Amino acid sequence: MKFGSLTFQPHKPHGFDFHVYRVKPETGLRLQPQQDMHSNIAVFADTQTGKDHPDWISQSSLGPAKFGNNNFNLYWSVLCPTQPDYREDQLKYIAEVDRQSQGIWLNSQYFADHSHCTCPRCRTLHQKSGLSWIEWRRQIVTNFIADVRDVVKKDLVLSIQPDPASSLERYGVDFDDFSKYADKFNVVMFSKNYATPWYWEMITRGFKKLLKQPFYVSLYVYGPGDAPQDVPTTQELLTVTVRCARAGADHGFLYLTDGEKEMTDFQNSIKEKTELCTKLRTYGGQPVSEFLDWVTNWSQMTK
């Protein structure tokens, strides 16, 4: 089992097996890759490019894929996956970032959500394909991932939404298709609280059954602009990790913070949870023991 940090800053918090840097978040900002870190890239989620090219934003019968459209859970703009100029730009960008870092972790490498995209270009492409709507969207997404695989020479980790049941219908994502190209998966389970860990454990069991490649689970610790009362508690984070570990997330976990300070604060807070950690050891299974051994050593190494 491996443990990684996912940060918005080029920091490498102490005590992790690997580090992932958000070189291109959904804002569209492009930051300098780090040779000793993996690079996380939001592909079609790109608010800045959406401002520069509003006609590139993905369309649907329920409106565009942008913040403020409450038909979709979006806090940024998502571009049309068939836009040729943007696709070409992203492939070149991904190749360059791969060259300058330890590997690529992608997210939003698929359609915005159900009913996207209905722009004139997509309607024409769909009609010419002779495929059903769902199969056409699947083909668009899978072909893009195949192109990404051609340019990424190091590890390629594909992030997926925590929806094991309807990712094909919503995003055009077929897990078996992705397994042909991904070295690993990353199931993004970000939440501002994990008060009901049973739900996350259930989702993990679903992915353990479906995915043919190893997968990480990403959990939310402290994001940019957050206040302490807005983020998950240490008890919630420890408990949900154990519940997911015993349910099949035995490859590892990724913890998101803004930077190193927030991660160190989280590490230090574990020292106060000895009674909880003792209780969690009774949940059983080798992955649980591995995680608790890790956080015990981890908290002892921090100041």
C-alpha positions as CSV (number, residue, x, y, z in Angstrom):
1,M,0.0,0.0,0.0
2,K,1.3,3.4,-1.0
3,F,0.4,6.9,0.4
4,G,0.6,10.1,-1.6
5,S,0.1,13.8,-1.2
6,L,-1.9,15.9,-3.6
7,T,-1.1,19.6,-3.3
8,F,-1.9,22.9,-5.1
9,Q,1.7,24.0,-4.2
10,P,5.0,22.5,-5.3
11,H,5.5,21.1,-1.8
12,K,6.5,17.6,-0.7
13,P,5.1,17.0,2.8
14,H,7.1,14.7,4.9
15,G,6.3,11.0,5.3
16,F,4.7,10.2,2.0
17,D,5.7,7.6,-0.6
18,F,5.0,9.9,-3.6
19,H,3.8,13.4,-4.3
20,V,1.3,14.8,-6.9
21,Y,1.3,18.5,-7.9
22,R,-1.8,20.1,-9.4
23,V,0.0,21.8,-12.3
24,K,-3.2,22.5,-14.1
25,P,-6.3,22.8,-11.9
26,E,-9.8,23.4,-13.2
27,T,-9.1,27.2,-13.2
28,G,-7.0,26.6,-16.3
29,L,-3.9,28.0,-14.6
30,R,-0.7,26.2,-15.8
31,L,2.1,25.9,-13.3
32,Q,5.7,24.7,-13.7
33,P,6.0,20.9,-13.4
34,Q,8.4,19.5,-10.8
35,Q,11.0,16.8,-11.8
36,D,10.5,15.0,-8.4
37,M,6.7,15.1,-8.4
38,H,3.9,13.6,-10.4
39,S,1.7,16.1,-12.3
40,N,-2.1,16.3,-12.0
41,I,-3.8,17.9,-15.1
42,A,-7.5,18.8,-15.4
43,V,-8.1,18.3,-19.1
44,F,-11.4,19.5,-20.3
45,A,-12.3,21.4,-17.1
46,D,-10.7,24.8,-17.9
47,T,-12.4,28.0,-16.8
48,Q,-9.8,30.3,-18.3
49,T,-9.9,28.8,-21.7
50,G,-13.7,28.9,-21.4
51,K,-13.5,32.7,-20.9
52,D,-11.2,33.1,-23.8
53,H,-13.2,30.8,-26.1
54,P,-16.8,30.7,-24.8
55,D,-17.9,28.8,-27.9
56,W,-15.7,25.9,-26.8
57,I,-17.7,25.3,-23.7
58,S,-19.6,22.0,-23.8
59,Q,-23.4,22.4,-24.5
60,S,-26.4,20.4,-23.6
61,S,-30.2,20.6,-23.7
62,L,-30.0,21.7,-20.1
63,G,-27.5,24.5,-20.8
64,P,-23.7,24.9,-20.9
65,A,-21.2,23.2,-18.7
66,K,-20.2,26.1,-16.6
67,F,-20.6,27.4,-13.0
68,G,-24.0,28.7,-12.3
69,N,-25.9,26.0,-14.2
70,N,-27.5,24.1,-11.4
71,N,-28.5,21.2,-13.6
72,F,-24.9,20.0,-13.1
73,N,-22.5,19.9,-10.1
74,L,-19.9,22.1,-11.7
75,Y,-17.8,24.9,-10.2
76,W,-15.8,25.6,-13.4
77,S,-16.2,25.5,-17.2
78,V,-15.9,22.3,-19.1
79,L,-14.9,22.4,-22.7
80,C,-16.2,20.2,-25.5
81,P,-14.1,17.1,-25.9
82,T,-14.4,17.2,-29.7
83,Q,-12.9,20.7,-30.0
84,P,-9.9,19.9,-32.3
85,D,-7.7,22.9,-31.4
86,Y,-8.1,22.3,-27.7
87,R,-7.6,18.5,-28.0
88,E,-4.3,19.1,-29.9
89,D,-3.2,21.7,-27.4
90,Q,-3.8,19.4,-24.5
91,L,-2.0,16.4,-26.0
92,K,1.1,18.6,-26.6
93,Y,0.8,20.0,-23.1
94,I,0.4,16.6,-21.5
95,A,3.5,15.3,-23.4
96,E,5.6,18.3,-22.3
97,V,4.5,17.9,-18.6
98,D,5.2,14.2,-18.7
99,R,8.8,15.0,-19.9
100,Q,9.3,17.4,-17.0
101,S,7.8,15.3,-14.2
102,Q,7.5,11.8,-12.8
103,G,4.3,10.9,-14.6
104,I,0.7,12.1,-15.4
105,W,-2.4,11.9,-13.3
106,L,-5.4,13.1,-15.4
107,N,-8.9,14.2,-14.3
108,S,-11.9,15.6,-16.3
109,Q,-10.7,13.7,-19.3
110,Y,-14.3,13.0,-20.4
111,F,-17.6,14.7,-21.1
112,A,-19.0,17.2,-18.6
113,D,-22.0,15.0,-17.6
114,H,-25.1,13.4,-19.0
115,S,-26.6,15.1,-22.1
116,H,-23.3,16.7,-23.1
117,C,-22.3,17.6,-25.8
118,T,-24.9,18.9,-28.2
119,C,-22.9,21.6,-30.1
120,P,-23.2,21.6,-33.9
121,R,-19.9,19.8,-34.3
122,C,-20.8,17.0,-31.9
123,R,-24.3,16.6,-33.5
124,T,-22.6,16.2,-36.9
125,L,-20.0,13.8,-35.6
126,H,-22.6,11.7,-33.8
127,Q,-24.8,11.4,-36.9
128,K,-21.9,10.5,-39.2
129,S,-20.7,7.8,-36.7
130,G,-23.8,5.6,-37.0
131,L,-23.4,4.8,-33.3
132,S,-25.9,5.2,-30.5
133,W,-25.5,8.3,-28.4
134,I,-23.9,6.4,-25.6
135,E,-21.5,4.5,-27.8
136,W,-20.5,7.5,-29.7
137,R,-19.5,9.4,-26.5
138,R,-17.7,6.3,-25.3
139,Q,-15.7,6.3,-28.6
140,I,-14.8,10.0,-28.3
141,V,-13.5,9.6,-24.8
142,T,-11.7,6.3,-25.4
143,N,-10.0,7.6,-28.5
144,F,-8.7,10.6,-26.6
145,I,-7.3,8.4,-23.9
146,A,-5.6,6.3,-26.6
147,D,-4.0,9.5,-27.9
148,V,-2.9,10.4,-24.4
149,R,-1.3,7.0,-23.9
150,D,0.8,7.5,-27.1
151,V,2.3,10.7,-25.7
152,V,2.8,9.8,-22.1
153,K,6.0,7.7,-21.6
154,K,5.9,7.4,-17.9
155,D,3.1,6.4,-15.5
156,L,-0.5,7.3,-16.6
157,V,-3.1,7.4,-13.8
158,L,-6.7,8.1,-14.8
159,S,-8.9,9.7,-12.2
160,I,-12.5,8.8,-12.3
161,Q,-15.7,10.1,-10.6
162,P,-17.0,8.1,-7.6
163,D,-19.8,6.6,-9.7
164,P,-19.3,2.9,-10.4
165,A,-22.8,2.5,-11.8
166,S,-23.4,5.1,-14.4
167,S,-20.0,6.6,-15.5
168,L,-20.6,5.4,-19.1
169,E,-24.0,7.2,-19.4
170,R,-22.9,10.3,-17.6
171,Y,-19.3,10.9,-18.8
172,G,-18.6,8.5,-21.7
173,V,-16.2,6.5,-19.4
174,D,-16.0,2.8,-19.9
175,F,-13.7,1.2,-17.2
176,D,-12.6,-1.7,-19.4
177,D,-11.6,0.7,-22.2
178,F,-9.6,2.8,-19.7
179,S,-7.9,-0.3,-18.3
180,K,-6.2,-0.8,-21.7
181,Y,-4.3,2.4,-21.3
182,A,-4.1,3.3,-17.6
183,D,-1.3,2.1,-15.4
184,K,-3.6,2.8,-12.4
185,F,-6.8,4.4,-11.5
186,N,-7.6,7.1,-8.9
187,V,-11.1,7.2,-7.5
188,V,-11.8,10.8,-6.4
189,M,-13.8,10.8,-3.2
190,F,-13.5,14.4,-2.2
191,S,-15.9,15.7,0.4
192,K,-16.0,18.4,3.0
193,N,-17.0,15.8,5.5
194,Y,-17.0,12.0,5.8
195,A,-19.5,11.7,8.6
196,T,-21.1,8.7,7.0
197,P,-18.2,6.4,6.1
198,W,-20.4,3.6,5.1
199,Y,-21.3,5.3,1.8
200,W,-17.6,5.6,0.8
201,E,-16.9,2.0,1.8
202,M,-19.8,0.9,-0.4
203,I,-18.4,2.9,-3.4
204,T,-15.0,1.4,-2.8
205,R,-16.5,-2.1,-2.9
206,G,-18.2,-1.3,-6.3
207,F,-14.9,-0.2,-7.8
208,K,-13.0,-3.2,-6.4
209,K,-15.5,-5.4,-8.3
210,L,-15.3,-3.5,-11.6
211,L,-11.8,-2.2,-12.1
212,K,-9.1,-4.4,-13.7
213,Q,-6.3,-2.2,-12.6
214,P,-5.1,-1.2,-9.1
215,F,-6.7,2.0,-7.8
216,Y,-6.0,4.7,-5.3
217,V,-8.7,6.6,-3.4
218,S,-8.3,10.3,-3.0
219,L,-9.6,12.0,0.1
220,Y,-10.0,15.7,1.0
221,V,-8.1,17.2,3.9
222,Y,-7.8,21.0,3.4
223,G,-8.3,22.9,0.1
224,P,-7.4,26.5,-0.9
225,G,-9.4,29.1,1.0
226,D,-10.9,26.6,3.5
227,A,-11.4,27.4,7.1
228,P,-10.9,24.7,9.8
229,Q,-14.7,24.4,10.4
230,D,-15.3,23.7,6.7
231,V,-13.1,20.6,6.3
232,P,-13.3,16.9,7.5
233,T,-12.2,16.1,11.0
234,T,-9.2,13.9,11.7
235,Q,-11.5,11.3,13.2
236,E,-13.5,11.3,10.0
237,L,-10.4,11.0,7.8
238,L,-8.9,8.1,9.7
239,T,-12.2,6.3,9.9
240,V,-13.1,6.6,6.2
241,T,-9.6,5.6,5.2
242,V,-9.9,2.4,7.3
243,R,-13.4,1.6,6.0
244,C,-12.2,2.1,2.4
245,A,-9.0,0.1,3.0
246,R,-10.9,-2.9,4.3
247,A,-13.4,-2.7,1.4
248,G,-10.7,-3.1,-1.3
249,A,-8.7,0.2,-1.6
250,D,-5.6,-1.8,-0.8
251,H,-3.3,-0.1,-3.4
252,G,-3.2,3.2,-1.5
253,F,-4.6,6.6,-0.7
254,L,-4.0,10.2,-1.8
255,Y,-4.6,13.1,0.5
256,L,-5.4,16.6,-0.8
257,T,-4.3,19.8,0.8
258,D,-3.5,23.3,-0.4
259,G,0.1,22.9,0.7
260,E,2.6,21.5,3.2
261,K,1.4,23.3,6.3
262,E,-2.1,22.0,6.1
263,M,-0.8,18.4,5.6
264,T,1.6,18.8,8.6
265,D,-1.3,20.0,10.7
266,F,-3.3,17.0,9.8
267,Q,-0.3,14.7,10.6
268,N,0.2,16.3,14.0
269,S,-3.5,16.0,14.8
270,I,-3.2,12.2,14.5
271,K,-1.0,12.1,17.7
272,E,-4.1,13.0,19.7
273,K,-6.1,10.0,18.3
274,T,-4.4,7.1,19.9
275,E,-7.6,5.7,21.3
276,L,-9.3,6.0,18.0
277,C,-6.4,4.3,16.2
278,T,-6.5,1.4,18.7
279,K,-10.2,1.0,18.0
280,L,-9.7,1.1,14.2
281,R,-7.2,-1.8,14.4
282,T,-10.1,-4.0,15.3
283,Y,-11.7,-3.4,11.9
284,G,-9.5,-6.1,10.6
285,G,-7.5,-6.9,7.4
286,Q,-3.9,-6.4,6.3
287,P,-4.7,-3.1,4.5
288,V,-6.1,-1.6,7.7
289,S,-3.0,-2.7,9.7
290,E,-0.7,-1.2,7.0
291,F,-2.5,2.1,7.1
292,L,-2.5,2.4,10.9
293,D,1.2,1.4,11.1
294,W,1.9,4.1,8.5
295,V,0.0,6.9,10.3
296,T,1.6,5.9,13.6
297,N,5.1,6.3,12.1
298,W,4.0,9.3,10.1
299,S,2.7,11.3,13.2
300,Q,5.9,10.4,15.1
301,M,8.1,11.9,12.3
302,T,6.3,15.3,12.4
303,K,6.9,18.1,14.9
